[in-house]
Amino acid sequence: MPMMRKTSLLFLSLLLLATACQQLKQMANFTKCQFRMNSVQNTTLAGVNVQQIQSLSDLNLLQAGKLTAAYASGSMPITMTINVDAQNPNDATAAMNRMDWILLIEGKELVTGTLNERVSIAPSGGTAVIPVRISADLRKIMAKNSTEENINLGLGLAGANGRPSPKLSLKIKPSIMIGSLTVPYPGYITLSTNFGAE
């Protein structure tokens, strides 16, 4: 093999190695960030906007009728967006390309999903908001609950002023892309409504 070609291959290999090391460091920094579930937006229950509704008594007749009909049909779909605040205390950029997540209510797994979106957070106190879009069926997941219990649960997930209910917790597992290879973080990070993992 000509010397020039050997040199080019060696340079390319070193460049790829350096890039991989940098990306792995960015994910390592990401796992050291401070996280919290900051707010809940666009909460709907069986198609009813319940963002500002905290209990059954706050529903009007039309809304109550829609929820009751949905439950009777065997379905109680809930959708919401949980905004996760991330703060990077590291002296270098924190980043990830993908994030698997698990949403729990009172410690019970409600639904899982994946955010396929690159997030990069500037060093030394840089922040980012990561929107996690949730879609689940309370009727199927919480089958042992009564109609009233499931409706109240759905109404209570967005707490006062759009803050997440203390009943909620979120587990995240970030991944980074190295070439075409996805490298996941080994384990989940549990988030609450305050900065810091539990």
N, C-alpha and C positions, 0 to 999 in steps of 0.2 A: 504494500500500500504506500503510495507516495507520501512523503513527509508532510506536505501541505495539507493533504486530506486528513492525516492523523491529527495534526494540530487543530484543524477545524472541528473534527469530531470531539476532541478533548475539550475545546472551548465551549462547544454546544452542550456537552454533558455537564460541565461545571456551571454553565448558565442555568440549565434546567434544575440542577441541584440547589443552587442559590435561590432560585424562584420558589421551589418547593419548601425550602427552609423558611423563607420569608412568609409564605402563606400559612404554614403550620404555626409560626410564631403569632401571626395575626389572629388565628383561631384560639390559640392559647390565651392571648390577651382578651379575646372576647369572653372566654369563660371566667375571667377574673373581673369582668365588669360588674357593676352594681345594677340590679334589675328591680323593677316593681311594676305591678299592674296598676296603672294610674287612673284609667277611666274606661267606662263602657258606653258605647254609642250604638245608635240604630237598633235598639232591642225590639224585636217583634215576636209575638207569641201567636201562632196560628194566623199569621198575617195581620194581627192587630198591633199597632205601635203602642208599646207599653213602657217606653223609656221613662216617662214621668209618673207612672202608676205604681203604687207600692202595695196595694191590697185590693181584694175583691170589691170592697165598698167604694173604691175610686172609679170602678168601671161604670159606663152608662149601659143602658139596656141592650143596645146594638152590639157593643163590644162583648158583653157578657154572653149574649146569644151566640156570637161567632165562636167564642172559646168553648162553650158547652157543646155546640154542634161538632166542632173539630174533635173534641175529646170523645164524644159518642161515636164518631166515625172510626175511632181507633188510632188517631194521630194527634200529636200536640207539638208541632214543629216550632223550634225556637231558633232565631238567628240574632247575632250580635257581633260587634267588633270590640275586642279588648285591646286597648292601647297600652303597650308595654314601654316604659321608659328605661333606657339603658344609658349608663354613665361610665365612661372609660377613665379609670384612675391611672392607667399605665402611661409610660413615657413614649409609647409607640402606638401606631394605629391598631385598632381591634376590628376584625372583620369576619364575616361568615357568608357562605353562598346559599345555604339551605338551613331550615330549622324545623325539625320534627317537634310536635307538641302534644301534650296530654292535658285536657281540662278536667279538673276534679271538683266535685261538690261534696263538702264535708268528708273529704278523703276518699270518696267513691269516684272511680273513673266514669266520666260522662261521655267524652268523645275525644278522638284523636285526629290529627291532621298534619299537614306539611306546608310550610311557607317556602316556596321556591323563589327567593328574592335575595339578591346580595345586599348586605347591610355593612356599611363601613363607618366606624366611629373615630373621630379625631382624638389624638392623645391628650393627656393632661387635663382631664375634666370635660372632654367633649361629650355631647349627648346625642341621642337619636330616639325617635319614637317608632316602635315596630308595631304596626296594626296586625292583630291576629283575628281573622274572620272565622266565627264559630257558626256551625249549623248542626243541629241535633234534633232528635225526636224524644221529648220527655216522656211521652206516653209509653214508648217501647222500652226506654232505659229505666224509668222508674215505675215499672209495671205494678209494683206492690202498693204504690201510693194511691190514695183516693183522688177523685177529680179535683176536689178543693185543694188538697195538698200539692198536687202538681201545678195547678194554676198559681197558687201562692208562691211556690218555689220559682216558677218562671218569672213572676212579677218582682220577686225580691232579689234577683241576680244583679240588677242594676240598682245599687243603693242610692242614698240621698245624693243629690247633685251629680249624678252620673258616676259616682265612685263604685268600684266593684264590691259586691257583697263579701263580708269576711268569710262566708261559707265557701268562696271560690279559691282555688289555688291552680297554678299552671306550672307544668313541668316542660322544660325545653331541652332539646339536644341539637346543638349547632353542628354543621358540617362545613368543610372547605373543599373547594375543587382544586386538584393538582393535575393539570392537563385534563384528561377525560375521566380521571378517577375521583370519586367522592370519598372523602375521609371524614368519618363522623367522630364527634367527641365521645369517649367511652363512658357513657352514663348520662343521666338527666340532672338538670339544675332546677330546683324547686323555687318558684317565685311566690311572693305574697303581695300584699298591698303596700308594703314598706320596702325601702331599699335594702338589699342584702338577701342572700339565699337562706332558706330555712335549713 
